[in-house]
Amino acid sequence: MLKDEKKFDELGQKLFMKGVLQNFEQKHGPIKGRMMVTEGKIPPEMLMQLQPELMKNPKWIVVEGSFDFSNYMIGMVIGLNPIKPLANGWLIPQLQNPGVKPTKNWQEFFMEKVMEKIGDNGKLDLPIYSWISDKSDLTLTDKEK
């Protein structure tokens, strides 16, 4: 489930009214899923494991990805100087019985989209919104909409 479905839907409505989503679907096929990336927190059980890496990289950010077709959040820590993932990501269930975990492909998609949106200066505008078809994706930040 998306972390902030209301905000995602509001942006989707604006893009629909401008014809952006229709144009995307015309070129790449129907939208089959959505992903939202927001700022997150390191799970307490991972803090000790990540602490040495965080100490070596004083500038970092934690991001979480949520999907409208999964009840798990994907998280990761990104070092901002230099820009690189600081550890393997993690999955956090959003519900008591979350169902099927996102596949490795979805985890890689999440990581790829986050890394693409980090500017050369190490700045990341959040949230990130993705509309996903079988052929492509439309991925925007608040600044790009």
Accessible surface in RSA format (square Angstrom, percent):
REM  Atomic radii and reference values for relative SASA: ProtOr
REM  Chains: A
REM  Algorithm: Lee & Richards
REM  Probe-radius: 1.40
REM  Slices: 20
REM RES _ NUM      All-atoms   Total-Side   Main-Chain    Non-polar    All polar
REM                ABS   REL    ABS   REL    ABS   REL    ABS   REL    ABS   REL
RES MET A   1    79.10  41.0  73.86  48.9   5.25  12.5  40.41  34.4  38.69  51.3
RES LEU A   2     9.94   5.5   0.21   0.2   9.73  24.5   0.21   0.1   9.73  26.2
RES LYS A   3    99.98  48.8  69.74  42.8  30.25  72.0  55.14  49.6  44.84  47.8
RES ASP A   4    56.07  39.3  52.10  51.9   3.97   9.4  15.34  36.1  40.73  40.6
RES GLU A   5    87.90  50.5  83.21  63.0   4.69  11.2  20.76  40.2  67.14  54.8
RES LYS A   6   152.41  74.4 143.88  88.3   8.53  20.3  92.86  83.6  59.55  63.4
RES LYS A   7    78.15  38.1  75.95  46.6   2.20   5.2  41.82  37.6  36.33  38.7
RES PHE A   8     0.16   0.1   0.16   0.1   0.00   0.0   0.16   0.1   0.00   0.0
RES ASP A   9    64.57  45.2  59.37  59.1   5.20  12.3  28.70  67.5  35.87  35.8
RES GLU A  10    81.23  46.6  79.03  59.8   2.20   5.2  32.64  63.1  48.59  39.7
RES LEU A  11     6.02   3.4   3.96   2.8   2.06   5.2   5.28   3.7   0.74   2.0
RES GLY A  12     9.73  12.0   0.00   N/A   9.73  12.0   9.29  25.5   0.44   1.0
RES GLN A  13   127.92  71.5 124.67  91.1   3.25   7.7  38.63  82.2  89.29  67.7
RES LYS A  14   115.16  56.2 110.66  67.9   4.50  10.7  72.66  65.4  42.50  45.3
RES LEU A  15     4.99   2.8   4.99   3.6   0.00   0.0   4.99   3.5   0.00   0.0
RES PHE A  16   110.19  55.1 108.41  67.1   1.78   4.6 108.41  65.7   1.78   5.1
RES MET A  17   158.92  82.3 125.67  83.2  33.25  79.2 107.50  91.4  51.41  68.1
RES LYS A  18   142.98  69.8 105.77  64.9  37.21  88.6  78.70  70.8  64.28  68.5
RES GLY A  19    26.32  32.5   0.00   N/A  26.32  32.5  21.06  57.8   5.26  11.8
RES VAL A  20    52.16  34.3  47.25  42.8   4.91  11.8  50.86  44.2   1.30   3.5
RES LEU A  21    18.59  10.4  18.59  13.3   0.00   0.0  18.59  13.1   0.00   0.0
RES GLN A  22    72.92  40.8  67.21  49.1   5.71  13.6  49.32 105.0  23.60  17.9
RES ASN A  23    69.02  47.6  66.35  64.1   2.67   6.4  15.47  37.2  53.55  51.8
RES PHE A  24    14.14   7.1   9.75   6.0   4.38  11.4  13.82   8.4   0.32   0.9
RES GLU A  25    66.57  38.2  59.28  44.8   7.30  17.4  13.76  26.6  52.81  43.1
RES GLN A  26   158.50  88.6 121.43  88.7  37.07  88.3  45.12  96.0 113.38  86.0
RES LYS A  27   137.57  67.1 109.64  67.3  27.93  66.5  71.19  64.1  66.38  70.7
RES HIS A  28    55.92  30.6  55.31  38.4   0.60   1.5  31.71  32.7  24.21  28.2
RES GLY A  29    19.55  24.1   0.00   N/A  19.55  24.1  17.22  47.2   2.34   5.2
RES PRO A  30    86.03  62.7  84.51  77.0   1.52   5.5  85.58  70.7   0.45   2.8
RES ILE A  31    44.28  25.2  20.97  15.6  23.32  56.2  20.97  15.1  23.32  63.3
RES LYS A  32   127.77  62.3  92.65  56.8  35.13  83.6  68.57  61.7  59.20  63.1
RES GLY A  33     3.95   4.9   0.00   N/A   3.95   4.9   3.37   9.2   0.58   1.3
RES ARG A  34    41.26  17.3  41.26  21.0   0.00   0.0  12.58  17.2  28.68  17.4
RES MET A  35     0.01   0.0   0.01   0.0   0.00   0.0   0.01   0.0   0.00   0.0
RES MET A  36     1.37   0.7   1.12   0.7   0.25   0.6   1.12   1.0   0.25   0.3
RES VAL A  37     0.00   0.0   0.00   0.0   0.00   0.0   0.00   0.0   0.00   0.0
RES THR A  38    19.84  14.1  19.42  19.7   0.42   1.0  19.26  25.9   0.58   0.9
RES GLU A  39   108.91  62.5  97.04  73.4  11.87  28.3  24.64  47.7  84.27  68.8
RES GLY A  40    14.61  18.0   0.00   N/A  14.61  18.0   4.18  11.5  10.43  23.4
RES LYS A  41   170.07  83.0 163.90 100.6   6.17  14.7 110.88  99.8  59.19  63.1
RES ILE A  42    21.13  12.0   6.11   4.5  15.03  36.2   6.11   4.4  15.03  40.8
RES PRO A  43    12.01   8.8   6.64   6.0   5.38  19.5  12.01   9.9   0.00   0.0
RES PRO A  44   112.74  82.2  99.45  90.7  13.29  48.3 101.73  84.0  11.01  68.4
RES GLU A  45   139.40  80.0 105.36  79.7  34.04  81.1  68.98 133.4  70.43  57.5
RES MET A  46    26.74  13.8  26.74  17.7   0.00   0.0  21.10  17.9   5.64   7.5
RES LEU A  47    87.24  48.6  87.16  62.4   0.08   0.2  87.24  61.3   0.00   0.0
RES MET A  48   152.88  79.2 143.24  94.8   9.64  23.0 119.30 101.4  33.58  44.5
RES GLN A  49   127.69  71.4 100.30  73.3  27.40  65.2  47.06 100.2  80.63  61.2
RES LEU A  50     3.33   1.9   3.13   2.2   0.20   0.5   3.33   2.3   0.00   0.0
RES GLN A  51    85.78  48.0  85.78  62.7   0.00   0.0  19.01  40.5  66.77  50.6
RES PRO A  52    82.63  60.2  74.16  67.6   8.47  30.8  81.40  67.2   1.24   7.7
RES GLU A  53    42.52  24.4  41.90  31.7   0.62   1.5   9.75  18.9  32.77  26.8
RES LEU A  54    16.86   9.4  12.73   9.1   4.13  10.4  12.95   9.1   3.91  10.5
RES MET A  55   145.27  75.2 119.31  79.0  25.97  61.8  99.04  84.2  46.24  61.3
RES LYS A  56   147.19  71.8 115.70  71.0  31.48  75.0  80.13  72.1  67.05  71.4
RES ASN A  57    11.49   7.9  10.69  10.3   0.80   1.9   1.56   3.8   9.93   9.6
RES PRO A  58   116.75  85.1  89.55  81.6  27.20  98.9  95.08  78.5  21.67 134.7
RES LYS A  59   113.69  55.5 108.46  66.5   5.23  12.4  69.55  62.6  44.14  47.0
RES TRP A  60    94.17  37.8  70.51  34.1  23.65  55.5  61.70  32.9  32.47  52.7
RES ILE A  61    27.35  15.6  23.62  17.6   3.73   9.0  27.35  19.7   0.00   0.0
RES VAL A  62     9.19   6.0   6.99   6.3   2.20   5.3   6.99   6.1   2.20   6.0
RES VAL A  63     0.00   0.0   0.00   0.0   0.00   0.0   0.00   0.0   0.00   0.0
RES GLU A  64    15.67   9.0  15.29  11.6   0.39   0.9   0.00   0.0  15.67  12.8
RES GLY A  65     0.00   0.0   0.00   N/A   0.00   0.0   0.00   0.0   0.00   0.0
RES SER A  66     0.54   0.5   0.41   0.5   0.13   0.3   0.28   0.6   0.26   0.4
RES PHE A  67     0.00   0.0   0.00   0.0   0.00   0.0   0.00   0.0   0.00   0.0
RES ASP A  68    60.32  42.3  30.23  30.1  30.09  71.1  13.16  31.0  47.16  47.0
RES PHE A  69    87.99  44.0  51.39  31.8  36.60  95.2  62.36  37.8  25.63  73.3
RES SER A  70    11.28   9.5   3.39   4.5   7.88  18.2   9.39  20.0   1.88   2.6
RES ASN A  71    44.07  30.4  43.20  41.7   0.87   2.1   0.00   0.0  44.07  42.6
RES TYR A  72    16.40   7.7  16.40   9.3   0.00   0.0   2.40   1.8  13.99  17.3
RES MET A  73    15.85   8.2  15.85  10.5   0.00   0.0  15.85  13.5   0.00   0.0
RES ILE A  74     3.76   2.1   3.76   2.8   0.00   0.0   3.76   2.7   0.00   0.0
RES GLY A  75     0.00   0.0   0.00   N/A   0.00   0.0   0.00   0.0   0.00   0.0
RES MET A  76     0.31   0.2   0.30   0.2   0.01   0.0   0.31   0.3   0.00   0.0
RES VAL A  77     0.25   0.2   0.00   0.0   0.25   0.6   0.00   0.0   0.25   0.7
RES ILE A  78     0.00   0.0   0.00   0.0   0.00   0.0   0.00   0.0   0.00   0.0
RES GLY A  79     0.18   0.2   0.00   N/A   0.18   0.2   0.18   0.5   0.00   0.0
RES LEU A  80    29.13  16.2  20.65  14.8   8.49  21.3  20.65  14.5   8.49  22.8
RES ASN A  81   110.63  76.3  94.66  91.5  15.97  38.5  10.41  25.1 100.21  96.9
RES PRO A  82    87.38  63.7  80.79  73.6   6.59  24.0  87.38  72.1   0.00   0.0
RES ILE A  83    61.83  35.2  37.52  27.9  24.31  58.6  37.52  27.0  24.31  66.0
RES LYS A  84    85.95  41.9  85.00  52.2   0.95   2.3  41.16  37.0  44.79  47.7
RES PRO A  85    54.59  39.8  40.27  36.7  14.32  52.0  40.27  33.2  14.32  89.0
RES LEU A  86    13.77   7.7   0.00   0.0  13.77  34.6   2.77   1.9  11.00  29.6
RES ALA A  87    25.52  23.5   8.76  13.5  16.76  38.1  23.73  33.4   1.79   4.8
RES ASN A  88   131.20  90.5 123.10 119.0   8.11  19.5  29.86  71.9 101.35  98.0
RES GLY A  89    33.35  41.1   0.00   N/A  33.35  41.1   9.70  26.6  23.66  53.0
RES TRP A  90    21.30   8.5  11.45   5.5   9.85  23.1  20.35  10.8   0.96   1.6
RES LEU A  91    49.10  27.3  24.76  17.7  24.34  61.2  24.76  17.4  24.34  65.5
RES ILE A  92    53.22  30.3  52.68  39.2   0.53   1.3  53.22  38.3   0.00   0.0
RES PRO A  93    71.13  51.8  56.13  51.2  14.99  54.5  56.13  46.3  14.99  93.2
RES GLN A  94    48.14  26.9  17.02  12.4  31.13  74.1  16.42  35.0  31.72  24.1
RES LEU A  95    85.07  47.4  72.41  51.8  12.66  31.8  80.64  56.6   4.43  11.9
RES GLN A  96   174.62  97.6 137.43 100.4  37.19  88.6  51.01 108.6 123.62  93.8
RES ASN A  97   129.82  89.5 110.30 106.6  19.52  47.0  34.36  82.7  95.46  92.3
RES PRO A  98    21.87  15.9  18.44  16.8   3.43  12.5  18.76  15.5   3.11  19.3
RES GLY A  99    56.38  69.5   0.00   N/A  56.38  69.5  40.89 112.2  15.49  34.7
RES VAL A 100   133.12  87.6 115.35 104.4  17.77  42.8 121.89 105.9  11.22  30.4
RES LYS A 101   120.62  58.8 111.36  68.3   9.26  22.0  56.16  50.5  64.46  68.7
RES PRO A 102    10.51   7.7   0.00   0.0  10.51  38.2   6.58   5.4   3.92  24.4
RES THR A 103    78.78  56.0  70.15  71.1   8.63  20.6  75.76 101.8   3.02   4.6
RES LYS A 104   145.68  71.1 139.06  85.3   6.62  15.8  91.58  82.4  54.10  57.6
RES ASN A 105   111.43  76.8 105.01 101.5   6.42  15.5  22.93  55.2  88.50  85.5
RES TRP A 106    72.91  29.3  72.91  35.3   0.00   0.0  51.50  27.5  21.41  34.7
RES GLN A 107    47.41  26.5  47.41  34.6   0.00   0.0   5.87  12.5  41.54  31.5
RES GLU A 108    90.27  51.8  87.08  65.9   3.19   7.6  37.22  72.0  53.04  43.3
RES PHE A 109    32.57  16.3  29.56  18.3   3.01   7.8  32.26  19.6   0.31   0.9
RES PHE A 110     0.10   0.0   0.10   0.1   0.00   0.0   0.10   0.1   0.00   0.0
RES MET A 111    52.58  27.2  52.49  34.7   0.10   0.2  32.08  27.3  20.51  27.2
RES GLU A 112    91.84  52.7  83.09  62.9   8.76  20.8  32.86  63.5  58.99  48.2
RES LYS A 113    16.29   7.9  16.25  10.0   0.05   0.1   0.55   0.5  15.74  16.8
RES VAL A 114     0.00   0.0   0.00   0.0   0.00   0.0   0.00   0.0   0.00   0.0
RES MET A 115    57.23  29.6  44.74  29.6  12.49  29.7  44.92  38.2  12.31  16.3
RES GLU A 116   103.88  59.6  69.02  52.2  34.86  83.0  44.51  86.1  59.37  48.5
RES LYS A 117    46.44  22.7  30.41  18.7  16.03  38.2  13.56  12.2  32.88  35.0
RES ILE A 118    15.87   9.0   0.34   0.3  15.53  37.4   0.55   0.4  15.32  41.6
RES GLY A 119    29.17  36.0   0.00   N/A  29.17  36.0  28.79  79.0   0.38   0.9
RES ASP A 120   158.00 110.7 122.77 122.2  35.23  83.3  41.57  97.8 116.44 116.1
RES ASN A 121   115.27  79.5  80.56  77.9  34.71  83.6  49.45 119.0  65.82  63.6
RES GLY A 122     6.37   7.9   0.00   N/A   6.37   7.9   1.75   4.8   4.62  10.3
RES LYS A 123   117.39  57.3 107.97  66.2   9.42  22.4  81.69  73.5  35.70  38.0
RES LEU A 124    16.84   9.4   1.29   0.9  15.54  39.1   1.29   0.9  15.54  41.8
RES ASP A 125    36.08  25.3  31.83  31.7   4.25  10.0   6.41  15.1  29.67  29.6
RES LEU A 126    41.97  23.4  16.09  11.5  25.88  65.1  16.09  11.3  25.88  69.6
RES PRO A 127    13.65   9.9  13.65  12.4   0.00   0.0  13.65  11.3   0.00   0.0
RES ILE A 128     0.03   0.0   0.01   0.0   0.02   0.0   0.01   0.0   0.02   0.1
RES TYR A 129     1.06   0.5   1.06   0.6   0.00   0.0   0.00   0.0   1.06   1.3
RES SER A 130     0.02   0.0   0.00   0.0   0.02   0.0   0.00   0.0   0.02   0.0
RES TRP A 131     6.30   2.5   6.30   3.0   0.00   0.0   2.33   1.2   3.97   6.4
RES ILE A 132    12.77   7.3  12.77   9.5   0.00   0.0  12.77   9.2   0.00   0.0
RES SER A 133     7.63   6.4   0.04   0.1   7.58  17.5   0.52   1.1   7.11  10.0
RES ASP A 134   114.34  80.1  75.48  75.1  38.85  91.9  34.78  81.8  79.56  79.3
RES LYS A 135   161.13  78.6 122.96  75.4  38.16  90.9  81.79  73.6  79.34  84.5
RES SER A 136    38.63  32.6  24.87  33.2  13.76  31.7  16.03  34.1  22.60  31.7
RES ASP A 137    36.59  25.6  20.12  20.0  16.47  38.9   0.65   1.5  35.94  35.8
RES LEU A 138    34.44  19.2  33.09  23.7   1.35   3.4  34.44  24.2   0.00   0.0
RES THR A 139    16.02  11.4   4.75   4.8  11.27  26.9   4.75   6.4  11.27  17.0
RES LEU A 140    26.74  14.9  26.74  19.1   0.00   0.0  26.74  18.8   0.00   0.0
RES THR A 141     5.47   3.9   5.47   5.5   0.00   0.0   4.00   5.4   1.47   2.2
RES ASP A 142    39.54  27.7  31.29  31.1   8.25  19.5  18.68  44.0  20.87  20.8
RES LYS A 143   155.90  76.1 118.08  72.5  37.82  90.0  81.43  73.3  74.47  79.3
RES GLU A 144    88.20  50.6  57.21  43.3  30.99  73.8  35.22  68.1  52.98  43.3
RES LYS A 145    92.67  45.2  59.82  36.7  32.85  78.2  48.84  44.0  43.82  46.7
END  Absolute sums over single chains surface
CHAIN  1 A     8471.2       6855.0       1616.3       4606.4       3864.9
END  Absolute sums over all chains
TOTAL          8471.2       6855.0       1616.3       4606.4       3864.9
